[in-house]
Amino acid sequence: MESQIPNFESPILLIGIGNKYRSDDGIGLEIACRLKALNLPGIKVMEETGEGTTLLEAWKGIDRVILFDAICSGAMPGTIYRFDAHNQSIPAKFFHYSTHALGISEAIELARALHQLPTYLIVYGIEGKNFTAGLGFSSEVEAAAQEVVKHVLRELQPFLLQKMCSKNLT
Amino acid sequence: MKSRTIKVNYLARVEGEGALYVKIKNTTVVDVKLKIFEPPRFFEAFLRGRAFTEAPDITARICGICPIAYQMSAVHAMEDALDVVVDGQLRALRRLIYCGEWIESHSLHVYMLHAPDFLGYESAIHMARDYPEIVQRGLQLKKVGNEIVTHLGGREIHPINVRVGGFYKVPTKQELKPLAERLKWARNAAFETVRWTATLPFPEFEQDYEFVALQHPEEYPFNEGRLVSNKGLDIAVRDYDDYFVEEHVPHSNALHSVLKEQGSDNLTGRLYLVGPLARYNLNFHRLSPLAQDAARSAGLSPVCRNPFQSIIVRSVEILYACDEALRLIQEYEPPEKPAVEVQPRAATGYGCTEAPRGILYHRYRIDDDGTILDAKIVPPTSQNQKIIERDLYQFVSKNIELPKQKLTQQCEQTIRNYDPCISCATHFLKLNIEQE
């Protein structure tokens, strides 16, 4: 299903995107938060609002990046999408597109046009159900978040093992 | 009878929902409705029962693009309630952080959103393929703004270092030095931006607006001043509610702001415009000499009534913000304390500052313990909604013969003249032009 994380020495950047005051929109931030709480070696975690040009700046000089964000595509709430930005364009309809800012898909395409795409860039999208102003997540989205965390930990495993081995050797 | 609808769907993510609907019958525009959803209504409720000290950090969450504006209006309103004056270098640092936000927000809009419209590109991505150096310049310029905000705000998104009374921590002189070096580059880049935007093709579209902005006797406005207009308004910020009224309109769950007709019960009110164009027209002579010269050299007179030229005005404001930030850094001496002491008391406070897209009004009522009893927030985009509708009405009427696709694209551009805020006022924007 997915490309393997290449074995570089540089850290992996996880970016959670969203607005925690807009219910399910905050799920990307929540996933990043849960992963941050695990204190994984070599993993850097950031929170962003999803404004595209800021993302370009955030991943500058970093080879491996994983993004988490809520999406609104009309699919079943809690549906998990995983995109490999090197192999495909990210459908703009999944992430925001407005008169006012660049969204994730546009940031990725802009980075591609400017040759600033990280070597490895994965985007996890979680279909939201409730985007009204408020706190907390709908049950489908909460369940999907737990699934994404497990999936990412599996995805990070080779890198984490390598980190732990090199730590033990030193 | 021939009528048509033009539809454009901006599929934004989630932070709000808005739509534009234009209906044309034969060769006449019969209806223009702009619908905008407003998160501040949720935040007004959310703030009730919270401590007065929490207002800056909570309201900063309303918008990822202009959190400083929300923080500044919140702290000024609270300080007004508590009868506290923040001056000297603390005041200067507030101007400096606001410069950062203007540079950041305006650069994003000028380069990534508005310029592609004028150059005929679908987006900045398409423009980047042909003009990579120009897009890179925009990104770098925006980054300098980010750096100022991060430096003073503690972090770039939802800054946390601003508090009622000042800051939690203030920088040393040395810490601001690297910013000055970056700002020298940015000032030159901003100058080039003014020159470049002035070469873009502008439609003939002069309108008679009532501009509303803050006006200060000595400086181009960020944080303080009286609320003035080119049609006679001249009031203190605390009188805002006596002069402005928010109307419920059937087609939108948002409130539309208008200026009350004084001495009349007529609440239909006068339309007004806030934002860079209003600030520029009302405060041209408070711009730095460099910014004034750049505007004049670009062929922009002190009065500009073409909203499409707001792209040049934003560029002039980027230049001003770079110039002003450099001045503030050069004159900076760290204050003895990072904040003035504040003690809660039962009172109502009013604050209004110049967010990148125009005046942002906050009003809070707090009790003796400093608990917020009531909050009111009026973002600039909801104030501009009616004027955007009027511009669209005029623009479509004038260009009704254009092919549908072209007209639709130009309607988007007309909306973008105002840089409407996704987070403050709209995020999902669906544009419909209907022709029967």
Interface residues (C-beta under 8 A of the other chain):
Chain A: N19 K20 Y21 R22 D24 D25 E47 E48 T49 G50 E51 G52 T53 T54 L56 E57 D69 A70 I71 C72 A92 K93 F95 H96 Y97 S98 T99 H100 A101 L102 G103 E106 E109 L110 A113 L114 G128 F131 A133 G134
Chain B: Y10 L11 A12 R13 V14 E15 P39 R41 F42 F43 F46 R61 G64 I65 L108 H109 M112 L113 S123 A124 I125 A128 R129 P132 V135 Q136 L139 K142 K143 N146 E156 I157 H158 E412 I415 R416 D419 P420 C421 I422 S423 T426 H427 F428 L429
